[in-house]
Amino acid sequence: MEFTLVAVVGVISIVAVAAFSQKLGVAAPLSLVVVGIGLSYVPGVPHPELDPDWVLAGVLPPLLYSGAVNMPVVDFRRNLKPITGLAVVLVAAGTLGSGWLFHTLLPGISWPAAFALGAVISPTDAVAATSVGRRLGLPHRLLTVLEGEGLVNDASALVLLRSALAAVAGSVSLWGIAGEFVYAVAVAVVVGLVVGQVNVRVRGRLSDPVLNTAVSFVIPFVAFVPAEELNASGVLAVVVAGLVTGHEAPRFLRAQDRLAEATNWRTLAFLLENTVFLLMGLSIKTLIHEVQREHLDVGRAVVVGLAASGVVIAVRMMFTAPLIAALRGDTRRAARVKPRLKHIQARLDGDDAGTDVLDRAGTSRRRGSGPLLDTEQKKRRFALRITRIAADVEFHLNQTLDWRGGVVLAWAGMRGVITVAAAQTLPEDTPDRPLLILIAFVVAATTLLLQGLTLPAVIRRVKVPADDPQQLRSDMKHLMAELAEAARGVLDDPQLRRADGYVYDTQVLDQARADSRIPGSNSEQTQEAPDEQADLREQYLDLRLRVLAAESECLLAMRETGTYSSAALKRAQHGLDIESSRLQRLSAADTLD
């Protein structure tokens, strides 16, 4: 009964604080940490322990999966350089820098223990940064980099932490750490790819949205557990599985299933995410009590934690400058490549596209094999490849990260509850263990509150340019024209027939044309779906779903080219999903009747 009461009060508190935070313009995780710290000193309020196994193995996988499912693969690929730099190289640099600091200020701990604590405080939590960034209109690319970093850096930090803990127990070499890291990443990617592909194919056979969503809730753990059993990175396997699922879902899952899943996952992620931040705040009194019980100095933990906060902030700032410079170099290279790509595309659009086009593009061919473009299929594949490269070039030219974005990126390095939970995985026999855990909490709380509360002012001060709304409107206009053309291809097909072999009624065709925004001979006379007769209604639902299926296929083909922005593709896909879901429900109801 007591647990039920605490759970009910907790959920109500989270919702209330989140709603109040929206009115204040403050990220909910920041408010919940502050509220939790305050409540921890209120008499009678429970002080639950932040179980590291519950957080790292129970909460982290679904949170990462939820974020990865909504991350467009093309955006992740295009930003792989900054994401990898921040999530791998910066985490390693932060581990080394803070580890040196801890060994200097805390002479009683060994180098491996110092580096273990350094790995604990190295990964960032992008929840607060992205929520603030979306509200203030940060550009899509900057948000993608922050989200991608948050998805991957936990894996890097936990692998480094595992290596450091192994060094505490024995000896480990630098090459051993590198080999373990490569193994953990490779195996995790394979596990994630397999789980993601199997996931969408199995769930595609389920016709009930409730069953489909229920299965999706266990997918993060299906990826996490085997990867961990293989001594690989479970969290990275979860991220890969989520990326694959999000990318392949439109091909295999019904629109109704995807919409239901998205709503339920948003709710679950909201509760898990904010619960752990509230528990993080509530745990402060317990952490301080454990330090005092061991007769350790709380003030020393605060001082060392503040110093470590300064180190991780400084390391991130120093790392961001060359990273932005490297991205600017990519932009300059894209500008140099663009004219050559245009020339190749022009040749491909002509009738004389042949071997010389491939040779000039740097594509190899076997000796004596003849022209590589000797078939239409090869020509289409090569044209698609050139189109993708050209789209990537346009991306690097139009969505640049300048010094303004670099400033925001450098200041958006808040730590979170994962830092506190990971610190509690330190072995029980680690010298001054309670002190080290409290230091980790100070770093997490300091960066979260200091950087999180001042990030809006930083964004406003540097005036990061938002995405061009005119470009989104232009993308949507051209994309909708493509979808209308796909619909026209279905409706104008002279071989179009119903399942029983008969043609569709003219009234049904006209209404389908009107709903697809395609002019028809009598479209102005049929403003509503034909529902006067059961046969006409059945025809209309069948034909409209066929048109929407063709439009969805066209949208997936456009996604493969990379020509349109992810925002435009996502908006168009959502519109198709809503209409398809509505018609699928009507069709199912008619079948039951």
N, C-alpha and C positions, 0 to 999 in steps of 0.2 A: 504493500500500500504506500509506503514511504517513497519507494522508487517511482511509482506511478505519479505521485504528487510532484516530485522533483522534476520528472520529465515534462509534465504538463506546464508547470511554472516556467521551466527552462525554455520551452518552445514559445510560450506567450511572451516571455522576456525578449527572446531573440527577434521575434516579429516586431514587437513594440520598439526596440532599440533601432532596428533596421529602418522602420518607418520614420522614426524621429531623425535618424541620420540623413535620410533623403531630404527632409525639410531643411536641415542645417547645411546640406551640401558637403557632408563628411562621409568618407567610406565607412560602411558598417563595421568591418573588422576592427578599425581603430576605436570606434565607440565601444564595441563589445569588450575589447581588452581593458579599456579604462573602467567600464562598468564592472567587469570581473574583478579587477584589482580593488575597487572600492567595496564590492560585496564581500570580498574575502575577509575583511576586517569587521563586518557586521556580525554581532553575536547571533548564533543560531543558524547561520547560513552554512550549508555543507561545504567541505573543502575536499572535493574529489581529487584523487591523484591522476595525473596525466599519464596513463599507461602507455609506454612507448610501443608495445606490440599492437595495442588497439589502434593507435594513430598510424604507425608505419605500415601495418599489414591489413588494417580494417578500414581506415578512413582515406589514406593516401591513394590506394589503387582506384576506387570509384571517382575521386576528385580528378585525378589525372586523366582517366578514361573519359569523363564528361567533357573536359577541356579539349582533349585530342579529337574527339568525334566532331566537334564544331570547328576544328582547324582545317581549312582547305589545304589539301596536299600540295597544290601548286604554289600556294603562298609559303608553306613550310620549305619547299624545295628552293624557291627563289631567294629565301632569306637564310639558307643553310649556313652561309659563311658567318654572319653576325650571331646567329643562334649558337653555332658550334663554338665560336670564340668566347661568348659570354658564359655558356653552359659547361664548357669543358676547360678551356685554357684559363679563363678568369677564375673558375673554381679552384683549379690547381694552384694558381698564383696566390689566391686568397688563403688557401690552406698553408702554403709555405710561409707567407708573410705573417699571418696571425700565429702560426705555430712557433715561429722564431720569437714573437712578442711574448707568448705564454711561457716559453722556456726561459726567457730573460727575466720576466717579472715574477715567475713562480718557480724558483730553482728546485723545489722539491719534487717536481714531476719530470719524467723522462722525456726525451725527444719524441718517441712514438706517441706517448700520451698527449704531448703538446700538439703534435700534428693531427691526432684524432680530434681534439677539441677544435683545431683550426678547420678541419673538414666539416665539423658540425655547424659552424657559424658561416660557412662559405655560401651555401645555396640561398637564393632569394625566393621570396614569395610574391608572385605577380598579382595576387588578387586585389590588393588595395590600389596598386599602381594602375591596373587596367580599368578598374571601376572609376577612378578619378579621371583617367585619360578619356574614357568614352564620354563621360559627362561634360568634359571641357573641349571635346572635339579634336583630340589628337589624330593625326593621319593614320590611315589603316596600316601602313607598313610598320610604323613605330609600335603600334599595339601588337601586331603580329610578332615582332621581334621580342617584345616583353613576354608575351604569352608563350612563345616557343622556348624562350630561356627558362621560364618557370616549369615547363613540361619536362625538360631534359636535365636541368642542373641537379635535381634531386638524385637522379641516377648516378651522375658523376660523383657527387659528394658522398653518397652511401657506399660506392665502390671504394673510394679513397678511405673512408672511415673503416671499412672492413679490412683494408690492407694495413692501416695504422694499428688497428686492434690486434691483428695477427702479429705485427711487429712487437707489440707490448708483450705478447705471450712468448715470443721467440725471436728469430731473426728473419729478415726479409730483405731482398736486394731490390735495387731500383729497377733492374730488368724484370724481376719477378712481379713488381707492381705494374709495370707496363704490360707484361704478358697477361696478367690477370684482368687488366682493364680491357684489353683487346678481346679476350675470351668472353668476358661478361657482356660486352656490347654485341659481339657477333652472335652469340647464342640467343641473347634477348631479342635481337632483330628477327632471327629465324622463328623463334617461338611466337612473337607478336604477329608476324606475317601469316603463319599457319592458323593461329587462333582467329585473326581477323577474317581471313577467307572462309574458314569453316563456319564462323559465326553468321555471316550474312547468308550463306547458302542454306544452312539449317533453319534459320529463322524465316527465310523466304518461303519455306514449306508450311509455316503456321499461318492460319487464316484468322486467328483471333488476336486482336491488338493487345488484350490483357495478357495472354500467354506469351506473346512476342516480347512485351515489355518486361515481364517477369524473368524471361531467359536473359534479357540484356543486363539485368542487375547482377548476374553472376559472372558475366564475361570478364570483367576486370580481374577477378580472382582465378578464373580459368587460365588467364595469361600469367598472372603473378606467381602462382604456386609452383607450376613446373619449372619456370625460369629460376626461381629461388632454389628449388631442389637440385638444379643443375649447377648451382653456385654462380649463376649469371645474375644480371640486374632485373629483378622482377618489375620494378617501376618502369624501366625502359620498355620491357615487353608489353606492359599495359599501354604505354603511349603509342607504340607501333600498332598494336591491335586496334586502338581507338582511331588512329589515322586511317588505317585500312577500312575499318567499318564505316567511318564517315564518308570515305571516297566511294565505296562500292554500294552503299545502302540504296541510292536511287535506282541502281540496276536490279536489285534483288528484292527489296522490301516495298510493300505497298505504301502509298502515300498516307493512308489512314494509320498504318502502323508507325510510320516515322513521326507523324505529328503527335500521336499519343505518347510515344517514347520520349520525344523532345520535352513535352510538358512535364512528364513525371521525373525525368532526369534533372530538369531545372529545379524542381522542388527539392529533390533529394540532395543535390549539390548545395543548394542554399542552406538547408538545415545542417548538413555535415560541416560545411565550410565555417559557418558562423558558430556552431556549437564548439568546435575546437578552439576558436579564438576566445570565446567566453571562458572555456575551461582553462585556457592559458592564463588569463587574468586571475581566475580563482585559485590557481596553484601557487601564487606568489607567497602567500603566508606559510604554506606547508614547506616550500623550499627554504625560506628564511629560518623556519623552526629547525629544519634538519641541519642547517649550517651552524646554528647556535648550539644545538645538541652535541655536535662534534667539537665544540669549543673553538670554532673557526671564526674569522673576522668577516662580518657582513660588509663592513665598509671597504675592506680590501677587495672583495668580490665586485662591488660597485665600481671602484676605481679601475680595476683591471678590465671590467666589462666596458666601461666608457672608453678606455684606451683602445681596446679591441674594435669597438665600433668605429673609432676614428681611423684605424688601420684599414678595415674593410671598405670604408667609404673612400679613403684616399687611393687604395689599390684599384677600385672600380673607376675612379676618375682618371687615373693614369692609364688604365687599359683602354678606356673609351676613346681617347684622343687618337691613337694610331688606328683603332678600328674604324672610326669615321673616315680617316684619311684613306684607308684601304678601300672603303666603299665608294669614296669619291673617285678613286682610281678605276673602279669598275664602271662608273658612269662615263669616264673619259674613254675607256676602251669600247664601251657600247656605242659612243658617238662615232668612233673610227670605223666600227664594223657595219654600222647601219647602211651606208651607201652601197657597200658590197652586197649585202643581203638584198637590198632593193633591186640591184642589177640581176642577181640570181633569180629572184621572184619574177622579174619581167621576162627573163628567158624561159622560165617554166610556164608562164602564161601564154607564151608564143607557141608556134607549131614546131620550132626548130630546137626544142629542148633535147639535148643529147648528151653524149659522153663528156663533151667539153665543159658543160655546166657542172657536172660532178667533179671533174678534175680541177676546175677553178675553185670549187668549194673545199677542196682538200680531201675528197672522198677517194679511198683506194679501190682498185678493181684488180681482178686476177689477170695475169698475162694471157692474151689470146682469147679472152672470154667475150670480146665484142662489147658494144655499148651497154652500159649498165641500165640505161633507161629504155630497154628494148621491149618492155611491157608496160601497159597502163598501170598495173598494180605497183610495180617498182617506182614509177613516176609519182603515183599518188603518195606512196610512203615517203619518198624523198621530199615532195612538196609539203607534206605534213610536218616533217622534221624541220624544214626551213621556216615554215610558218611559226612553229613553236619557238625556234631560236629568235626570230624577228619579234615575237611577242615578248620574250624575255628581255630583248634589247630595249623595246619601248618601255617596259616596266622599269628598268634601271635608269632610263632617261627621264621618265615622268614622275617616278616616286622615289625621289632622292632623300637621303638623310644628311642634312647639313649640320653645322655646328649647333644650331638651335635644338635639333633632335638629339644631338650628342649630349647636350647639357641635361635634357630631360632623362635620357638613358642613363647618364652617370648618376643622377640623383634618385633614380627609381630602384634603388637596391635594397629595399626593405626586407628584413628577415621575418620569419613567422613561426608558427607553432611547430613546424617540422624541426626547426633548430632545437627547440626545447625538448621535443620527444627524442630526437636522435642523441642528445646529450645524456639522456637517461639509459642509453644502451652501453655506456661505459662500464667496464667490469667493476664488480663490487669491491674488489681489492685495489682499485686505482687510488693512489694517495690523494687525499683532499677531494674525493669525488663529489660530496655535496657542494663544495665551493665551486667546482668546475661547472656543475649543472646550473648554479645560480649565476655564474658568469655568462653562460649561454643565454639564460633568460634576460639578463641585463642587455646583452647585445641585441637580442630579438626585440625587446620592448623599446630600446632606445632608437634603433633604426626605424622600426615600425611607426612610432609616434613622431619622432623628429622629422624624418623624411616624408612620412605619409601626410602629416598635417601641413607641411610647408610645400609639398609638391604642387598643389594648385597655384600657389603664388609664383613658384618657379615657372610653371607652364605659361601663366599670364605674362610674366615679366619678359621671357625670351620670345614670346609671340610666335610659337610654332605654327606654321601655316597649315590649315586644315585641308582635307581632300577637296578637290574642285567639284562642287555639286553639278556644274554644267557638264563635266565629263561623265558623271554617273547618269545624268539624264540622256546624254548622247548614247552611252552604252545601252541603256534600257530601250531607247528608240530603235536602234539597229538590231538589238537582240529580239525585240518583239516582232520586228519585220521578218527576221529569220524564222521565228516560230509560226508566224502567219503563213509563210511560204510552205512550211512543213505541213500545216493543216490543209492548205490548198492542194498539196500533193495527194492527200488522202481523199478529199472530197471531189477532186476533179478526175480521179482515176476511173477510166471507163470500165474497169473490171471490178469496181467496188460492189460487193454483194454482202448480204446478210449471211448469218451462219447457215440458214436453210436454203441458200442459193438464190433467193429472191432479191430484187433491187429494193433500195430504201424508198420510202414514200417521198414525194417532192416536197411536201410540207416539212418533213423531218430534215431533209437536206438543207432547205432554206433556213430553218431555225439553227442548225449546226453552223452554217455559214455566218449567220448573224452573231452567234455566240463566240465564234472564232475571229470576228471582225474581218470577215471576207465578204465582199459584195456578192449578192446573189440576185437572181431574177425577181424573187418575191420576198426578199428578206425584210423589206420595210413593212410588210403586212403581217409578219409573225413576230411579235414582240415577246412572247412567253413560250416556254417549253411546251410542246404538244402533250397535253395530259387529258384530253377529252376522251380518248379511247385507250384502252390498256395496250393495244398493239402498237399504236403510235408512240406511246410513252416508252414502251420497251425498246422500240427501234431507236428512239432519240437517245436513251441512256447508253445503249450499245454503241451507237455511232459516235457520240460525244466522248466516250471513254477511249475509243479507237483514235480519235483525233488527239486527245490529250496524251495518249501513249506515244504517238508520232512526235508530238511536240517535246515530250520528255527525252526521246531518243535524239532529237535534234539538239536539245540543250546539252546533253552529255557529249555529243560530238563537238559542240562549240567549246565545252570545257576542256576537251582534249587539246584543242588548238592553242589555248591560253590567250586568245585574242581579247576576250572580255574580262573585265575586273571581277574578282570574287564577289564583291558586293552586288553587282548587277546579276550575276549568275544565281546568287543565293536568293535575291529578291524574286527573280523569275521562277526559280524552283519552288519557292514557298507559295507563290500564286497558283502554280500548277497543282501543287500538293493539296491545297485547300479545295480547289474545284474538283480534283479527282476524288478526294476523300468524301466530299458531299455526294457525288454521284455514285460512288461505291456503296455508301450507306443506303441510298435510295434503291439501287439495284438489288442489294441484299434484302431490303424490306419487301420489294416486289416478289422476290423469289420465295420468301416465307409466306406471303399472301397466296 
